[in-house]
């Protein structure tokens, strides 16, 4: 098993006007991710899991620096490419493991039909099975949002502008039905995310750090569970 690679991750909540300025600035110096080239953005659908004590949620609320969570994700309306992901965070650094699953496997997981995962050849599904059995993980909420992604090769920099955040609250059975109405989290909530390996080029840092932007502790999962924040 390869050792995990951790990356820096910064999150900054921004205003609508700042969103417009950054969109213009970033498009002048960075490339749009190839998966968004056609229309300039893509839509992300994520189903988050937590245990009976809501440990992932409370770790976030309590500011625990070392935490993990599982989610299932697909993009736009493409149900032919669904991923199970495990995300770890450690003192501002993050790592992510992922494994593709089929539409049928996704439905079986949501409906608690999981015994097949115990002997599956994919290691991440084995681990997920153990966590479901030992920690009683259950689907908790769906988060859907639109993303404009930019990439820069030096430093493996990835900057995204996320907007139009919406949630299903506790209705998780509709995860694979992307046309089901989702509740908007906030009509003017925009998020800037910056991810890089070791070095963030100076010119990119200067480009995004203006108007007293402040790095914050932010979780889309927490926002989906507590949309009134």
C-alpha positions in Angstrom: 0.0 0.0 0.0 1.4 3.4 -1.0 1.9 6.0 1.7 -0.7 8.8 1.7 0.2 12.1 0.1 -1.1 15.1 2.0 -1.8 18.4 0.3 -2.3 21.9 1.6 -6.0 23.0 1.5 -7.3 26.5 2.2 -10.9 27.6 2.2 -12.1 31.2 2.0 -15.7 32.3 2.0 -16.1 35.2 -0.5 -18.7 37.7 -1.6 -20.5 37.7 -4.9 -18.4 40.7 -6.1 -15.2 38.9 -5.1 -16.4 35.8 -6.9 -16.7 37.8 -10.1 -13.2 39.4 -9.7 -11.5 36.1 -9.0 -13.2 34.4 -11.9 -11.8 37.0 -14.2 -8.3 37.0 -12.6 -7.9 33.2 -12.5 -9.0 32.7 -16.0 -6.2 35.0 -17.2 -3.4 33.1 -15.5 -4.6 29.5 -15.0 -6.2 26.8 -17.2 -9.7 25.6 -16.7 -9.8 21.9 -15.7 -10.4 19.7 -18.8 -13.5 18.2 -17.2 -15.1 21.7 -17.2 -13.9 23.0 -20.6 -17.2 22.5 -22.4 -19.4 24.7 -20.3 -16.9 26.3 -17.8 -18.1 24.5 -14.7 -19.4 21.1 -13.5 -21.9 20.1 -10.8 -20.9 17.9 -7.9 -23.3 15.6 -6.0 -21.9 14.2 -2.7 -23.5 11.8 -0.2 -21.9 12.0 3.3 -21.8 9.3 5.9 -21.5 9.6 9.7 -22.0 7.4 12.8 -24.8 7.4 15.4 -22.9 10.0 17.4 -22.4 12.3 14.4 -18.7 12.1 15.1 -17.6 13.6 11.8 -19.9 16.5 12.3 -18.9 17.1 16.0 -15.2 16.8 15.1 -15.7 19.7 12.8 -17.8 21.7 15.3 -15.2 21.1 18.0 -12.2 22.0 15.8 -10.5 18.6 15.9 -7.4 18.8 13.7 -7.2 15.1 12.8 -10.4 13.7 11.3 -11.8 11.6 8.5 -15.1 11.1 6.6 -16.5 9.0 3.9 -18.6 10.1 1.0 -19.9 9.0 -2.4 -19.7 11.4 -5.3 -20.6 11.8 -8.9 -20.4 14.7 -11.4 -23.1 16.4 -13.4 -25.7 13.7 -14.3 -23.1 11.0 -15.1 -24.1 7.9 -13.1 -21.5 5.9 -15.0 -18.7 7.4 -12.9 -19.4 7.2 -9.2 -16.7 7.2 -6.6 -16.4 6.2 -2.9 -14.0 8.6 -1.2 -12.3 8.7 2.1 -11.0 12.1 3.1 -8.5 12.7 5.9 -7.5 16.0 7.4 -4.5 16.6 9.6 -3.5 20.1 10.8 -4.6 21.9 7.6 -3.3 19.2 5.3 -5.6 16.8 3.5 -5.5 13.5 1.7 -8.1 11.6 -0.3 -8.5 8.0 -1.3 -11.1 7.0 -3.9 -12.5 3.9 -5.6 -15.0 3.7 -8.4 -18.3 1.9 -7.7 -21.2 1.1 -10.0 -24.6 2.6 -9.8 -26.0 -0.7 -8.5 -23.3 -0.9 -5.8 -24.1 2.7 -4.8 -27.8 1.8 -4.4 -27.0 -1.3 -2.4 -24.8 0.8 0.0 -27.5 3.4 0.5 -30.0 0.6 1.3 -27.6 -1.0 3.8 -27.0 -4.1 1.6 -23.3 -4.2 2.3 -22.2 -7.8 3.0 -20.7 -8.1 -0.5 -18.2 -5.4 0.4 -16.5 -7.6 3.0 -14.9 -9.8 0.4 -14.6 -7.2 -2.4 -11.1 -6.9 -4.0 -11.1 -3.1 -3.5 -9.4 -2.3 -0.3 -11.3 1.0 0.3 -14.6 -0.9 0.2 -13.3 -3.4 2.7 -12.4 -0.6 5.0 -15.7 1.2 4.5 -17.5 -2.1 5.3 -15.6 -2.4 8.6 -16.4 1.2 9.5 -20.1 0.7 8.8 -20.1 -2.4 10.9 -18.1 -1.1 13.8 -19.1 2.6 13.8 -22.6 2.2 12.4 -22.1 4.7 9.6 -25.2 5.8 7.8 -26.0 8.2 5.0 -26.6 11.6 6.5 -27.1 14.3 3.9 -26.6 15.2 0.3 -24.6 18.3 -0.8 -24.9 19.5 -4.4 -23.0 22.5 -5.8 -21.5 24.0 -8.9 -17.7 24.4 -9.3 -15.4 26.4 -11.6 -12.0 24.6 -11.4 -8.6 26.0 -12.4 -5.3 24.2 -12.5 -1.7 25.2 -12.6 1.0 22.6 -13.1 3.8 24.1 -11.0 3.1 22.9 -7.4 0.1 20.9 -8.6 -2.1 23.9 -7.8 -5.9 23.6 -8.0 -8.1 26.5 -7.3 -11.9 26.2 -7.4 -14.8 28.6 -7.1 -17.9 26.8 -5.6 -21.4 28.3 -5.6 -25.1 27.4 -5.7 -24.7 25.2 -2.7 -27.8 23.1 -1.9 -28.8 20.2 0.3 -31.3 17.4 0.7 -31.0 17.7 4.5 -31.9 14.2 5.7 -33.5 12.8 2.5 -30.6 10.7 1.3 -32.5 8.2 -0.8 -32.7 10.6 -3.7 -28.9 10.8 -4.1 -28.9 9.3 -7.6 -31.8 11.5 -8.7 -30.1 14.7 -9.6 -33.2 16.5 -10.8 -34.8 16.3 -7.3 -35.2 19.7 -5.7 -32.4 20.6 -3.2 -32.7 23.2 -0.6 -30.4 26.2 -1.2 -27.9 26.7 1.7 -27.6 30.5 1.0 -28.3 32.3 -2.2 -25.1 34.4 -1.8 -22.7 31.9 -0.4 -19.5 31.4 -2.5 -16.4 29.5 -1.6 -12.8 29.7 -2.8 -10.7 26.6 -2.3 -7.0 26.5 -2.8 -5.1 23.1 -2.9 -1.4 22.6 -3.6 1.4 20.2 -2.8 4.3 22.1 -1.3 4.6 25.5 -2.8 1.9 28.0 -3.8 3.4 30.3 -6.4 3.8 33.9 -5.2 1.9 35.4 -8.1 -1.1 33.1 -7.4 -1.0 33.9 -3.7 -1.0 37.7 -4.5 -3.8 37.2 -7.0 -6.2 35.5 -4.5 -5.3 37.3 -1.3 -7.0 40.7 -1.6 -9.7 42.7 0.1 -8.7 41.2 3.5 -9.8 37.7 2.5 -9.6 35.4 5.5 -8.9 31.6 5.6 -11.7 29.9 7.5 -12.6 26.5 8.8 -15.4 25.4 6.5 -17.1 22.1 5.8 -19.8 21.6 3.2 -20.9 18.6 5.2 -21.4 20.7 8.3 -23.3 23.3 6.2 -25.6 20.6 4.9 -26.4 19.3 8.4 -26.7 22.8 9.8 -27.9 25.0 6.9 -29.1 27.8 9.3 -25.4 28.8 10.0 
